[in-house]
Amino acid sequence: MTTEGRFDGDAPTEDLSGVTGGGAWGGGAHTDANSTVVMVGPQPEMPQKRRIPARFLIMAWVVLLMASVLVLVNILTWSALTARNDERVDRALSQEIGEFQEFAAVGVDPNTGESFTDVSTLIRLHLARQYPDRAEILFGWVEGTASGRGAGGAPGDTARAGRIRQGQEPPFDVSADPAMVAEVLEAPGARGTLDTPAGPMRWEKIRALPPDGRADAAGWFVIGYFTEADEDTVTSTTQTIALVSLAGLLAASTAAWWVAGRFLAPVRLVRQAAAHITEEDLTRRIDVSGRDDIAALAEQFNSMLDRLEGAFTAQRRFVDDAGHELRTPITIVRGHLELMGDDPEERREVVRLVTDELDRMGRIVEDLLLLAKAQQPDFLREEQVSLAELTSDIDAKVRRLGDRDWRLESLAEGVARLDPQRVTQAVVQLAANAVRHTEPGSTLRVGSAFSGGDVLFWVADQGPGIPAEEHGRIFERFSRGGGAARGDRGAGLGLAIVRAIAEAHHGRVDLRSAPGAGSTFTLVIPTGRGHV
């Protein structure tokens, strides 16, 4: 058998001889000979996860996205510049080879008008007519001799018959280096790349054969293009773009940090407000500015706090009211029970008094629960109701409340959407209140009617009336009018319940009364339309 216990002012009746672990309830384990061990104690707190600020995450994502885009832009830019340089070099090589082919195809010396007789003369005359770029080198090579021209050079001698050099010097004279010339000429392809002291050189060659099938020596025409300067330009341009991208990324990260801070400020205020909210302090609110989703979040948070504050206030009021109103009947019950003797008649009287007080406590609790439930969304069950039938039912019910001259003044014709049970409860409460403050035979009038977009239910009496200064106070909880009978033992919750029912219907309770002129309580419920 499992046993549990707790102190509620008196010691528990269980045998505590088996208590172990310090003997404190709620902090260890207790057992006895016929029970299993029940462990009672605080549960270990779950470790909190390390949280990353949303502001940092937003900035990190922005930086990551921009960095990816900028890296892609730099790569594409470098690729485009490199491809453009390669295309320009290819075009230059093809252009020079094409011009040589055209010149060789004509096969006529433009100076004499006679046909070429050897390859050496063909290459020498062609080179003499060319003006290479600063990064280009043109030269020819004939078996047994060399004829070449680099940008900038001295005329060739007889040892190198056919080699003509004029204009500017190339970055490096490849034609003067037999090893490099041999590497170019012996290469199997028509194009290639050669490493030189001046950097990489792209080259293209074409075979030159003797005219008319003569048995003279054949040769080669070679065009070379030094790409280091263009590659340096591409590199420097890419570096400049990278530096600009880095500066832009830094600026974007700073802006993202600042903008995220501005946008998330209401969220931070929500978090701070939530951290400081307790059951005792629900008054903290957030200043809302702007029209964006964050401002809407702050407004919703403030609305949530309003609802929470209302709920906690209602709960606290319920506890306070219950404690205040139940203390007296409990004291009465305890006093009578403590003084009760052995006399049977006295016991019957004490039981009657105790039962009466317990019934009164039950009614108080029911009324308090009703007032607490009035704040809940399911308090009303609205439906389309025939007002004439509802008023007739109410009139039949109130006539049982007391020996009075009951009169049904008016019946509203039509239908309205409301909760018939709550409306009946409110009007019956008003009628019971009128009975309590009038004498037998007094005239009490009830009725209903449409007034514009409202439906009215009223109860009028010929009682002592209510002073104007008490018109607002009597609708508060546990408030009793000054004209209440001395023997009236009501808890003062009736009119508070009536007002709660009216407000749940988005309506109100009107009061017309003056001392000696009776009172008329009117339940006003808006219907949103006129009389039907």
C-alpha angles and dihedrals in degrees: 000000000000117000130194131177145170136190115257098170097299130067115259117254095231120109105263096191091104097054111126137176098057097321095259120139113231095019107071142000130297130193143160136197094280102036139078121238115273114198113212121179146107116301116238113258117249111247111253117238118241105254127212115219114251089226090060092046092052091049091046092051092047091048092046092049094046092044090053091049093046093047089051090048091050093048093047091046092050091046092048094048092046092048090048091051091048090049092050092049091048090049092050092049093047091046094054093045090049093051091051091049091051091048092049092046091057089051095191128120104238091209098053103017090231126125120260115261100192141021093243093061091046094053094042094052093045093050090049090060096050129093107196125203121254091260095044134089125191123190142154130217125200123187106268094007139052128225115181145147129204127183100275119006148127126273114272124250132227091271087065100033112184096023107122123182123183139150122026125354115253119238087263129003101233092174090066092058109077092195093056091043090052091049090054097043095044094049111113095223131069092233135039149135126262127196111227135170086259092055133263117344123201111209142183128191138192130196117244115204128194114267122257092013093289119169093238122125117287124223148189134246112210131190118191129188123195108217102184095096092050091046090051089052091051091047094049092046091050091048091051091051090047092052091048089048091050091050090047091049091052091049091047093050090050091048091046090051092050096043092045089051091052094047095043095046092096089048090052089049089050090052093047092046091049090050092054097042115107134166089261096049119043096144098098114111136176124242106237121211129165134027103254130110092269090057088048089052090053091049092050090048091052089049090050090051089050090054092045092048090050092049094048091045091051091047093048091047090050091053093044094046093046092049092047097047099037095049094075099050090044090053090048092049093047092047094052093045093049092050096041112124134198097268108115093216091051090048092052091050092048091049090050092050093045091048091050092051092046090051089050090050089050092053091048092051091048091050092048091049090050091052091048092049091050087077092058122095092233094055092103129051102194124196140156106282133187103235094205092055092044092051092048091052091049091050091052091051099046092052089072093058097080150331098283137134097259117196128185104213104179144000120211110226114216141040133283136181110248144114105276094195094052092045090050090049091052096047092045089051090052090049092049089050090052091050090051092056100042137068126248112279093025116138117255120184127201131176149133135231144162119254113183107299094345134083116217130209116183143180119197127188140180095229130132093286130227126268115244093243090062098049094097098034097056091066092060121097117276091006118141124193119245090242095059115130116258091241094049108123098180117139094230094245100110099088091040088057091049091052091047091053091048093049091048086060088048088249138109145227118248122201129199113182144133132179110282093005101085127237137270118200114193124193107210116198120179115225099182093237141058130259115309 
